[in-house]
């Protein structure tokens, strides 16, 4: 008897074909907008946790792929994103200097 393994998570678009090619049967559904948005955020958390445990190119690529899907879901233009990123870096800087702000006094 084959064991049923529960996943209940967002997967990459080609996973169903990969499973089929391996002879693995699966059950799936297509998420509505609310579920998809929620699953994207859960997937980003999952990928971040994996990257923290194993910082490598492959895990970082997984995070970038999810971020790109989030960008598309919210109709954020890639060219505009690049412009705003550049402007913000010029105005506020990046994170290369490793500065930890301890306190402020106003």
Secondary structure as UniProt FT lines:
FT   TURN            13..14
FT   HELIX           15..21
FT   TURN            22..23
FT   HELIX           33..53
FT   HELIX           57..73
FT   TURN            74..75
FT   HELIX           78..92
FT   TURN            96..97
//
